[in-house]
Amino acid sequence: MKKRPFVTKEQLETITQQYPTPFHIYDEAGIRKNAERLKQAFAWNPGFREYFAVKATPNPYILNILKEYDCGTDCSSMTELMMSKALNFPGDHIMFSSNDTPAEEFSYAAKIGAVINLDDITHIEMLEQAAGSIPETICCRFNPGGNFEIHNQIMDNPGQAKYGMTEPQILEAFRILQQKGARHFGLHAFLASNTVTNEYYPTLAGELFKLAARILKETGIRVEFINLSGGIGIPYRPDQEENDIMAIGAGVRAQYEQILVPCGLTDVKIYTELGRFMLAPYGHLITRVIHEKHTHKEYIGVDACAVNLMRPAMYGAYHHITVAGKEDQPCDHVYDVTGSLCENNDKFAIDRPLPEIEIGDLLIIHDTGAHGFSMGYNYNGKLRSAELLLHEDGSVQMIRRAETPKDYFATFDFSDILNGLDL
Ligand SMILES: *Cc1c(COP(=O)(O)O)cnc(C)c1O
């Protein structure tokens, strides 16, 4: 798939007059079209809902766009719950899929009526104590262990993952929860990340549907919703084929009809908790070239660094780079594109063929709309960038300002030691 940016050099030169680089910019039109497509892909399931994984792009403006498509939020921490509550997401539109959960977060999630997804059997007691009682609606996270395979190909290894309960624990948990007053039950599993295949969701759904059938047989409990969680990936590399969400929806439907319907589970709601699929392609990190260096290699230094986008440094992840205005020029130079951290893994690209780059060029780093800004940090005293939203009419809105030194120093609230600070 040829990767084309959603902004042109001309647009960027205008935008950068008002908002200095680096910044993340999001494409509202793309976000909307994709959210619409996901809804269509699961329209066969009347109870379907996407709970957007807030951690991917925790920005209230983005959440409000998705809300228009009846999306809920999937939260994993107190502040994500607080943001969902502040944006008036109703409780049944907030999923709390956490792990290693602090008691006060259970208490707050219960208070705002979020759907709580238990990661461990010991959390039943903890939740009961923290919230005063077990909520009527409850979900449990399943981990089958072993490797997760599709056609004998290992996609991921749940046996090494810290999440979820074993099958015997799930059966036991459902019995206990029922005794303690739960009435509406859900199942959840997240078994492979960033899958670029149309078969991940249908295969996962098949496993969860069979588990729901066994739960019905052994406990009499009718699972009412099945949460397929995240994991639908995107083609970060130009040679990858993108997922076909319509085929994915149809694949889940085939499993539903084959496994759930025959045992009388005909009105199970399908939920998803997608993050990457919803946002990653609709974000770019825009950065300007400020330095070039010719030593043992050819280096291009930019004004963004790994604190703005951690994935290459953390996972060796590939992010496609376009030199604005040079989209159609031959990639006949090979560069390492670096940030300024005192860390040699602060490289957005290594040995990347690109058109000839000059100081002042704008680089468009693709697919930063999810797990981009949100994984940011302040190492080397670097400040977080702004986030901008490109509206459908071409106008640009700042949806988060860049940090200033004042933000960086704000937590040293001790005037005796920093009284000479000039802010
Ligand atoms: C990270 C996460 C997601 C979102 O994953 P993506 O790969 O971004 O779709 C969903 N649910 C849970 C519980 C997660 O931890």
The ligand as an SDF file (V2000), in Angstrom:
LIG
                    3D

 15 15  0  0  0  0  0  0  0  0999 V2000
   -3.9180   -1.7020   24.5870 C   0  0  0  0  0  0  0  0  0  0  0  0
   -5.2610   -2.2860   24.7880 C   0  0  0  0  0  0  0  0  0  0  0  0
   -6.2590   -2.1420   23.8140 C   0  0  0  0  0  0  0  0  0  0  0  0
   -6.0140   -1.4790   22.4940 C   0  0  0  0  0  0  0  0  0  0  0  0
   -5.0880   -2.1710   21.7340 O   0  0  0  0  0  0  0  0  0  0  0  0
   -4.7760   -1.7570   20.2270 P   0  0  0  0  0  0  0  0  0  0  0  0
   -3.7280   -2.7120   19.8170 O   0  0  0  0  0  0  0  0  0  0  0  0
   -4.3400   -0.3480   20.2550 O   0  0  0  0  0  0  0  0  0  0  0  0
   -6.0470   -1.9220   19.4620 O   0  0  0  0  0  0  0  0  0  0  0  0
   -7.4990   -2.6630   24.1000 C   0  0  0  0  0  0  0  0  0  0  0  0
   -7.7690   -3.2820   25.2710 N   0  0  0  0  0  0  0  0  0  0  0  0
   -6.8460   -3.4320   26.2270 C   0  0  0  0  0  0  0  0  0  0  0  0
   -7.2130   -4.1040   27.4860 C   0  0  0  0  0  0  0  0  0  0  0  0
   -5.5590   -2.9490   26.0090 C   0  0  0  0  0  0  0  0  0  0  0  0
   -4.6240   -3.1160   26.9560 O   0  0  0  0  0  0  0  0  0  0  0  0
  1  2  1  0
  2  3  1  0
  2 14  2  0
  3  4  1  0
  3 10  2  0
  4  5  1  0
  5  6  1  0
  6  7  2  0
  6  8  1  0
  6  9  1  0
 10 11  1  0
 11 12  2  0
 12 13  1  0
 12 14  1  0
 14 15  1  0
M  END
$$$$
